[in-house]
Amino acid sequence: MDEHDRWREETRQSWNVATLAHNRHKLDQARWLASGGSPLFPEELELLGDVAGRRLLHLLCNAGQDSLALARLGAKVTGVDLSDEAILAAQNLSTESGIGAEFVRSEAFQYLEHEERRFEVVFSSYGALTWLPDLDRWAQGAARVLEPGGRVVICEFHPLVWSIDAEWRLSKDPYFAPGHRFSAPVEDYVGRSGPALAPMGYRELDAPFHNPHPAHAYQWTLADTVTAVARAGLFIERLTEYPYANGCRVIPSLVEGEGRRLHPPPGVPSVPLMYGLVARR
Ligand SMILES: C[S@@+](CC[C@H](N)C(=O)[O-])C[C@H]1O[C@@H](n2cnc3c(N)ncnc32)[C@H](O)[C@@H]1O
């Protein structure tokens, strides 16, 4: 096992522990999804367009709540994630909610480089790309599994958010550090975000959260991502920035507003906190 295998293995274990805790915060997910509840935000829905009947690959799908909401809109969804607990939870949620989707436990590059089927949409959102150690490999893999005319759709936190601290100073991680690896256990960010990340109903954990496993994330600028997509031969149709973050309190002092959106505190000038990207093969 080389160091990259070890980092990926630690990341898998860290996500297993975190996913169990994140799901413990969320009440009665199956019934909520089955009765029409959806964790999706208007931004990704607008970027995706009509998904009915589309073969959609949801990369880094975690426990499948978004994947199943897309399936309920009529997409033929395959969700892929590294975490055993995430995929197990997604498969159970699919059975219990009665919403059909396929879930595969796999490392993203392994999946993209070996899958024989082709998709009309390759989608990722909210804290996905930062887990990938090589953006060219991701973009080339996504281009490989897309059928001609198919689209990559990304709705992501802007990488600038990892530089900003609670007092809104640029004291955290450097923005320009391509591929720099950050190692820390996956946190209980659902607990930090509350109902904004648990629209089905939120509860506190019974015991304090502790994750013994480090996870390894990577810093990519927005330009790194756009360039990787262009280098893979995809045609960039759209790049949008948003001055708020959906759902997750990626900076501790964000203030929740309407629609589970988190905004900078009053008096802070607007900066991009999310972006959307659509690129076509
Ligand atoms: C923040 S979550 C993504 C959440 C997602 N937006 C959703 O719909 O819930 C990040 C996910 O990436 C997965 N992950 C991390 N590294 C991965 C890799 N190399 N290949 C596949 N999945 C990976 C983790 O297991 C975790 O479930």
PDBQT file of the ligand as one rigid body, heavy atoms in Angstrom, charges set to zero:
ROOT
HETATM    1  C1  LIG A 301     -19.483  16.093   1.393  1.00  0.00    +0.000 C 
HETATM    2  S1  LIG A 301     -19.863  14.495   0.812  1.00  0.00    +0.000 S 
HETATM    3  C2  LIG A 301     -20.754  14.844  -0.658  1.00  0.00    +0.000 C 
HETATM    4  C3  LIG A 301     -22.166  15.144  -0.303  1.00  0.00    +0.000 C 
HETATM    5  C4  LIG A 301     -23.103  15.086  -1.457  1.00  0.00    +0.000 C 
HETATM    6  N1  LIG A 301     -23.194  16.362  -2.043  1.00  0.00    +0.000 N 
HETATM    7  C5  LIG A 301     -24.489  14.610  -1.125  1.00  0.00    +0.000 C 
HETATM    8  O1  LIG A 301     -25.289  14.525  -2.042  1.00  0.00    +0.000 OA
HETATM    9  O2  LIG A 301     -24.805  14.312   0.026  1.00  0.00    +0.000 OA
HETATM   10  C6  LIG A 301     -18.324  13.888   0.173  1.00  0.00    +0.000 C 
HETATM   11  C7  LIG A 301     -18.385  12.413  -0.167  1.00  0.00    +0.000 C 
HETATM   12  O3  LIG A 301     -17.211  12.096  -0.936  1.00  0.00    +0.000 OA
HETATM   13  C8  LIG A 301     -16.897  10.743  -0.701  1.00  0.00    +0.000 C 
HETATM   14  N2  LIG A 301     -15.521  10.529  -1.191  1.00  0.00    +0.000 N 
HETATM   15  C9  LIG A 301     -14.378  11.056  -0.706  1.00  0.00    +0.000 A 
HETATM   16  N3  LIG A 301     -13.335  10.677  -1.472  1.00  0.00    +0.000 NA
HETATM   17  C10 LIG A 301     -13.840   9.902  -2.468  1.00  0.00    +0.000 A 
HETATM   18  C11 LIG A 301     -13.276   9.233  -3.578  1.00  0.00    +0.000 A 
HETATM   19  N4  LIG A 301     -11.974   9.288  -3.853  1.00  0.00    +0.000 N 
HETATM   20  N5  LIG A 301     -14.089   8.521  -4.402  1.00  0.00    +0.000 NA
HETATM   21  C12 LIG A 301     -15.434   8.453  -4.157  1.00  0.00    +0.000 A 
HETATM   22  N6  LIG A 301     -16.024   9.075  -3.112  1.00  0.00    +0.000 NA
HETATM   23  C13 LIG A 301     -15.244   9.799  -2.287  1.00  0.00    +0.000 A 
HETATM   24  C14 LIG A 301     -17.094  10.591   0.786  1.00  0.00    +0.000 C 
HETATM   25  O4  LIG A 301     -17.260   9.243   1.162  1.00  0.00    +0.000 OA
HETATM   26  C15 LIG A 301     -18.346  11.457   1.012  1.00  0.00    +0.000 C 
HETATM   27  O5  LIG A 301     -19.497  10.674   1.025  1.00  0.00    +0.000 OA
ENDROOT
TORSDOF 0
